[in-house]
Amino acid sequence: MAPLTDSHFDLFGLPPTFVVDRQKLDDAYRTVQAQVHPDRFAAAGDVQRRLAMQWATHANEAYQTLRDPLKRARYMLSLRGVDAENNTAMELAFLMQQMEWRENIEDAAGAKNIGALEALLDELREEERVRFTKLEALIDSRSDRAAGAAVRQLMFIERVAHEIGAQIERLEHV
């Protein structure tokens, strides 16, 4: 077993690339979990049980990080010393787009127009798909500053999409 300080990629024996083979990740996760699951150490001493719990927790966190593209991108950038979350600088065009999305959400929610909210959610999902494709190229080419900006934009898109989903759910239950 690799040290707890190794990267999530090392833990699962995967190359440190943005695109992850989901089947290999799932298989590697199950293998690691089978080795470190706390139930295997139920009869062991306190130290071994505690270590098993730490390993199982580490494996779960690593798996959750690598299976989610946005978390994986943030993690990869953090390995390179880039803090994509706390830098709030955004392009003016994206700030304007944010305002437009927010106004459209407010208008559709005020009009109780679920169809308009669903259309906006579809638009955001397509925008997200396009941006993830660009993010992949940025990360793999080690354009870390631009990748950090792309991650921040995707984080915003994810929040807005969540808000739209919550609005749709609220309107469906009124």
N, C-alpha and C positions, 0 to 999 in steps of 0.2 A: 504494500500500500504506500502510495506517495505521501510525503509530509503534508500536514494540513496547510502549510504555507504555499504549496504548489498552486498553479493556476487551475481554474475549473476545467480548462481544456486538458491539462496534464492529468487531472484526476480521472477523467473519462477516456484518456488516450486518444483525443481528437486533435486535429490540426487547428491552430488558432486563426480560423478564418470566419468571416461573417456568416457565410452560408454553412449551416451545420446539417449533416445527414441525420435527419430526425430518427430514423430507425437505428442507426449506430449509437446515437445519444441515448435512446430508450434502452437499448440492449446493455450499453455500458453502465447506465444507472442501475438497472436491475442486478447486474453482476456486482457492483460496488455495494448496493444495499444488502445483497445476500451475504456478503462478507462481513458487514459491520452492523447488521440489524441488532438492536439491543436484546431481542429475544434469544439470540444465539449466546448471549453472555449472561443470562439470568442466573446461572449457578456460579459465575465467576466472582472474583473479589470486587470490592468497591471501586478500585482504581480501573480495572478492566471494564467494568460496567459504565463508568463515567467516560472513559475513552471511547467506548462503543457509541455512547449517546452523542458525544462530540462529533464523531465521524459521521454518524447517521444524519445529524443536523447539518453538517457541512455538505454532505452529498445532496441532501434535499435542497439546500439553498443554491448550490452549484447547478443542479438540474433545473430548478425554476428559473435561474438566470439565463442559462444557455438555451432553453426551449422558447423563450420569449424574445423576438427580434430586437425590440427596443431595449430591454434589459441587457441583452447580449451586447448591443452596440455601446451602451453606457459602460458596461464592464470592460469591454475591449479598450475603449478610450481611457478608462481609469488605469488600466495596465500600462498605458503609454504616458500617463501623467497628465491627462486632459480631463478637466472637470467640466463635463458637459451640462451638468444640472444647475450649477450656481451662477454661471455666467448668463446674465439676462439680456445681453445684446442681441438684437434682431434686426434684420433688414427692414427698411421702411415699407417695401412692397408687401412683406409678410405681415407687418403690423396693420397695414391697410386691409389686407385680406381677413385678418382676425376680426377687425371691426365690422366688416361686411357680414361675416359668418354670425357674429353675435347679434347684429341687427336683424338678420334673417330668422334666427332662432327666436328672438323676442317677438317679432311680427307673427311668425307661425304659431307660437305658443299662445300669444294673445288672441289670435283668431281661432284657436283650438283646431288648427289645421294639421292633423296627423300626417296627411299625405305630403305636405310641404316639408315637414320635419323628416319624414322618411327619405324624401328626395335629397334633402341637405345631408343626411347621414350617408346616403349612397355617394354623393359628391365627395364628402370627406374621406370615405373609404377608398375611393379611386385616387384621391390626392395622396392618401397615405401609401397606397400601393406604389405609385410613381416615385414618391420620395424614398421609400425603402429600397427601390431599385438603384436610385442615385446614391443612397447611403452605402449600399454594398460596395459600389465602385470606389467611393471616397475612402472607406475603411481599408479595403484591400490595397488601394494605392498609397495608403498611409498619409492621406490628406486630412490630417487630424483636426486642424482648425475648422475646415469646412464641414467635416463629419460632426464635430461638436455642435455647430450651428444647425445642421440637419437634425440632429438628435433633439435639440431644444424645440425645433419646429414640430417634430413628430410628437413630442411630449404634449405640446399644446393641442395638436390635432386630436390626440387620444383623449385629453380632458374634455374638449368640445364634443367629441363623439359620445362620450359618457354622459355629458349633460343633455344631449339630444335624446339619447336612450331613456334617461330619467324623465324628460318632458313627455316623451311618447307614452311611457308607462303610466305616468300621472294622468294624462289625458284619457288613456284607455280605461282607467278605473274611476272616472268621474261620473 
